[in-house]
Every structure is written in C-alpha cells, then in structure tokens.
Amino acid sequence: MTVSKKSTFSWVVLTSLALLVAPVLGSGLHGKSSSNINSNADDKLIAATSSVPANSSGFAMKLFTQVTNDSIKTDSKTNVVVSPFSAFAALSMTLNGAAGSTREQMAKVLGTTPDGVDALNRKNQATFASLAKNDDKIKLEIANAVYADSATPFHHQFMDLCRKVYGAEIQNLDFDKPSTLTAINSWCNDKTHGKIPKILESLKPREKMVLLNAVYFKGKWETPFKDQSTLDDQFTLTAGDKVPIKMMHQNGSFSYLKASDFQALSIPYAGKRQSMYLFLPDKNVDLPTFCAEFTNDNWKQWIPSFHNAKVILSLPRFTVRFSTDLSSALEQMGMAVAFAPGGANFSKMISQAAWIGRVLQKTYMDVNEEGTEAAAVTAVVMETARAVAHPPPIQFRVDHPFVLALVDNDTGEILFIGLIQDPTKS
C-alpha cells in the first residue's frame, strides 16, 4: 500500500466517514477512576513483548475483515459496527479458564501464548487504568461481569481472577429461573445507558455461564459541527442507488492521509485523547477488496502517516445498531476447538466438560453535530456437558460506503470499527 504525503498545510475538502474507537477494559470505568479496578494497577501500559502485544489492534483488524467479509456476501446494504476491544476483553477473561490446545488456540488469536496469559492479564489491567482518564466532556465506561449457574461447580480460583484482575461483577444465580435472563439483560441495559437493552433472548438448558463485557462511550467533538451547516444531501450506495441524508459540514485543520486507493481523515474528540478515523475508498475501488486491506501491518503504516491539512469536511449524520454472532468469525480466526463439545478444554474454569456455545455482540453508534455516542456488549456463553501557497482543496466527500474506526490515541486500542453501506439504515 503506497501512502502519499502532501504539504502539511494543504487545503482539503472532505466529505466522508469512517470511525475507529480504542478498546477499554474494566468494570464501571468512568472519568478518573473505577472502584472495581485494582487501584495498584500500573497506569503505564506494559510494552509489547514476544508474548504480549502492545494493544489489540491485530485482533481488531482480523475480526473486522472477517465480519465484514461475511456481511457483504449476504447484504450489500448492511452497516457493520463491531467492538473488537469488547470482544477482546470478554475473551481474555474466558482464556483464563482454558487449558491444553484450547488455551493455545485462544491465546494465539488474542496475540499471545499459553505462557503469556498472566502478562496479558497485567497488560489489560494497565490498559483499563490508562483508559479511565479522560476529559470532562468524554464519558468512557467499561464493565465486566460473570453470571454463573449456582448449581454448576465452577472453580472459585477462576471466578476470583475475573473479579480481581478484570473488576468483574460475580453473580451466582439459578439458571433454570427466568429471573436470571432478566438480570443479565438488565446489567447490559444499565451499563450501556439503555442503548443495548438486552443481549440474550433466551438461555439454553446447557448454557451455565455468561461472561460479559460492556463498553459505553459518549464524547463531544473538539470542534462541534454547527447545526445550521447540516444540509440535505445524497449518499450513493454500493449498487449505485442514492438515498437522502443529512450532511454535516465543517472547515478546519485535520489529520489527513492520501493513499493509493483511498483518503482518510481523523476527527478529534474533546481533549484529543480519542479520535474518529474516516477511511473513504476511491469511487472505483471494490468494497470487499478495500475492507481486506485493513490488516495490522497496513494499520501500523497508515496511522503514523497522517499529516495536518486544512479540510472542508462533509460527513453524514447517522445512527447504527448492529447485532451478530461472532462464533463463526472466531472459529475461522483460529480458535475452533474452543467451540467443540468433544474437544474444548476449560478445566481451569470447571472440572466437567465445557465449551463456548456462542459469542454474541450488539453495538450502537450515533454520530451527530455534537459528537458520538457508542455502546457495545459482548457475551461469551459457556455450555457444559452437563503558511505556504495552498494547493486546491482535496475532496473528501463521504457519499458512498466507507469504513469507520473509533480509536484511543494514547494506547492505540480500537474501540469500534465498522462498515457503513447505508447511513439511513439503523
């Protein structure tokens, strides 16, 4: 992928959208601290080692390409927004209960090794502490929970680790009672401020544990869009059809990147800790091919290549709700044995046979003149056997399908990443 750098003060006209949000872990992270997170956790992130990555961007890119590839095949109008960070958090907790080849496969998918799980836990804990510090105009809350069937003998050591390291709320309930499903969904509703009212429609007889992560983000732009600058416009779908949209407009200095087949823009939130990255493919670029370019190697090349530019930005106002079962994507990413009733090994979680029945995720995102509100819930459900001359403005018009990512700039964590094919479809 070739990246072209233009003059630092080039004048850019942008009308496009793509959002990337950094991942965050912990229980009830908000503002400066969280009462459920170990206060002794190191504020500084553990550096990348041979067994632990600096952040979960590698996992994020693989998950995004896998999910978008599956979605585009079935519906060319589907908007895809996933939270790789939320999935990474829930699976990291689950990894601590795995052993043997199950632990090996899950660890590899999460970017570590079986011997590196303790280091991954410490890195996650440090990430939680770092992500808890935000501008007053930014609300970033992370919560973890483990709901376990009170009649099923899960190991206390595993539950204690989830509580101490991941700040997880531990609930031992009767999974045969309807009130347990209500309690799980109420937790999701509460932690996402009502944006995701439920994650589960039902619990199957063999499902005896649900490991949960929730992420809630609400942030104002560093420079909000003016309401009076929002105008009626059109967005061109993949098939060429046009749909009416409300297009927001803003002129200013932004971080910008021009590559061989796309242009990209970064919009900072208040305090500049988080940004929304917009990746707008050229109009003749095949969308599945473009999404496949989102690899960890390319990501590491793109982000440092952004440079300051004066931009005329046009961005659609939109709301997206997305729900998916990540099980197939995770199996294809390399952890198939964790889902195998006859092959999974979760002996560090429970003595009897157990496996992952399903990994569900729901997301919500609203992008408007003031800023962004986004939420995600991931549920891992366990089953048991039981000053120079300005060049011409660059056009960055987000009027056709695009990729978005919400990123935490300090840690490099990708909180949300998505594909918007039709901003009128929520």
Secondary structure as UniProt FT lines:
FT   STRAND          3..4
FT   TURN            8..9
FT   STRAND          10..14
FT   TURN            31..32
FT   TURN            35..36
FT   TURN            39..40
FT   HELIX           57..74
FT   TURN            76..77
FT   STRAND          80..82
FT   HELIX           84..95
FT   TURN            96..97
FT   HELIX           100..109
FT   TURN            110..111
FT   HELIX           114..116
FT   HELIX           117..131
FT   TURN            136..137
FT   STRAND          138..149
FT   TURN            150..151
FT   HELIX           156..166
FT   STRAND          169..173
FT   TURN            175..176
FT   HELIX           178..191
FT   TURN            192..194
FT   TURN            205..206
FT   STRAND          207..221
FT   HELIX           227..229
FT   STRAND          231..236
FT   TURN            238..239
FT   STRAND          242..259
FT   STRAND          262..269
FT   HELIX           270..272
FT   STRAND          274..281
FT   TURN            283..284
FT   HELIX           287..292
FT   HELIX           296..302
FT   HELIX           303..305
FT   STRAND          307..316
FT   STRAND          318..325
FT   HELIX           327..330
FT   HELIX           331..335
FT   HELIX           336..339
FT   TURN            341..343
FT   TURN            347..349
FT   STRAND          354..367
FT   STRAND          371..384
FT   STRAND          394..397
FT   STRAND          402..408
FT   TURN            409..411
FT   STRAND          414..420
FT   TURN            423..424
//
